[in-house]
Amino acid sequence: MNKKLLAIAIGAALGTAPMFASAGVKWYGHLSAEVASESVSGSGGNTMRGAKNGQLVQSGSDRFQDGTSVEDNKRGRLGVKVSEKVGNGLTAIAKFEWQVNTSQANIDDGDRNSFVGLKGSFGTVKAGSLKTPYKYMGGVKYDPFVTTNIEARRYGGMSQGKFGQNSFMTQAVGYVTPKMGGIKIWAVYSPNSIVGSKVVSKDTAGDYSLGAMYKKKNFEVFVASASRSTNPGRTEYDAVKIGGMYKVGMHKFKGQYEMIDDSSLGTDSDATQWFLGYEGKLGNNILVAQFGQGEYDGAAGQENQYYALGVIHKFSKKSRLFAGYGDTQVDNVNNVANASRDRSAFTVGMRIDF
């Protein structure tokens, strides 16, 4: 009810209140800020990476620096959802989401989830900037510290980048099957080669991500893939991952294993990345422990290790505090023998959803 009132209020300000009230419009958002103390040591520079399109460790000095910072870390967002029953058991759906940086009071288009679509007994069809099964089967859904300074992606626990656990597939179409006895099949395809929101080339075999999951009340298993082809008959990037989750009482165990074949750096290279996570519920608190290890078979054989420990306190379904410590170690940085880097961070933050 509050979200409907918010939609009507915004619609009134825009002079479109009757349309907003009748079209099933809901506004939502996430606001978050954290204070983090980071430390980096070792040699070999800050650009610690693995595969180009699904890097094992975040490259760039902006993510690896000494000092204290107040950040949002891509959690902030503002969005609007629209749904309308159009007859014959069909529902028209739409969504647009903006990136919001809480710590800098900034808003931009970002590269987020936005689409129009149709839902019915056949499943759901969407077109726009879409979530991918590679990112959301396991992936970010398995990391309670996602979009924080100690998340698994970017810091060596999961592959990141456009075809890993980051970003969305723009200019794409997608299909998700209806419920089929616990089985879900999900496909997303872009006919062009896309980088961010820009079409690199229309003369391509396209980008895609596929996934299948079997889910019951206390467990799930899945397999997902992602692929990038810049020319017909030439695949530059292929990734496959398998994983699952098991719940028992107040405990939850999760894991996934990624296998990557990447030629986007100019040479054909393989990478592997595994992730293990644990959550223990204790009243309104969630105790979290997660670990990861990756290997990238470049000239020197880069290796990375990651772990994070922390706690999330939920005041309610919408408000939470979190605190934790994370560490990333990289050996043979940028495939330079004996070069190493170590990055650690302690962070405390708050997040409110609405």
Stockholm file with secondary structure:
# STOCKHOLM 1.0

chainA/1-354         MNKKLLAIAIGAALGTAPMFASAGVKWYGHLSAEVASESVSGSGGNTMRGAKNGQLVQSGSDRFQDGTSVEDNKRGRLGVKVSEKVGNGLTAIAKFEWQVNTSQANIDDGDRNSFVGLKGSFGTVKAGSLKTPYKYMGGVKYDPFVTTNIEARRYGGMSQGKFGQNSFMTQAVGYVTPKMGGIKIWAVYSPNSIVGSKVVSKDTAGDYSLGAMYKKKNFEVFVASASRSTNPGRTEYDAVKIGGMYKVGMHKFKGQYEMIDDSSLGTDSDATQWFLGYEGKLGNNILVAQFGQGEYDGAAGQENQYYALGVIHKFSKKSRLFAGYGDTQVDNVNNVANASRDRSAFTVGMRIDF
#=GR chainA/1-354 SS CHHHHHHHHHHHHHTCHHHHHHTTEEEEEEEEEEEEEEEEEESSCSCCCSSSTTCSBCCSGGGSCSEEEEECTTCCEEEEEEEEEEETTEEEEEEEEEEEEGGGTEEECTTCCEEEEEEETTEEEEEEEECCHHHHTTGGGGCTTTTSTTCSBTBTSBCCSTTTTSSCEEEEEEEECCCBTTEEEEEEEESSEEETTEEEESSSCEEEEEEEEEECSSEEEEEEEEEEESBTTBCCEEEEEEEEEEEETTEEEEEEEEEEEECTTSSCEEEEEEEEEEEEEETTEEEEEEEEEEEECSSSCEEEEEEEEEEEEESSSSEEEEEEEEEEEEESGGGCTTCEEEEEEEEEEEEEEC
#=GC SS_cons         CHHHHHHHHHHHHHTCHHHHHHTTEEEEEEEEEEEEEEEEEESSCSCCCSSSTTCSBCCSGGGSCSEEEEECTTCCEEEEEEEEEEETTEEEEEEEEEEEEGGGTEEECTTCCEEEEEEETTEEEEEEEECCHHHHTTGGGGCTTTTSTTCSBTBTSBCCSTTTTSSCEEEEEEEECCCBTTEEEEEEEESSEEETTEEEESSSCEEEEEEEEEECSSEEEEEEEEEEESBTTBCCEEEEEEEEEEEETTEEEEEEEEEEEECTTSSCEEEEEEEEEEEEEETTEEEEEEEEEEEECSSSCEEEEEEEEEEEEESSSSEEEEEEEEEEEEESGGGCTTCEEEEEEEEEEEEEEC
//
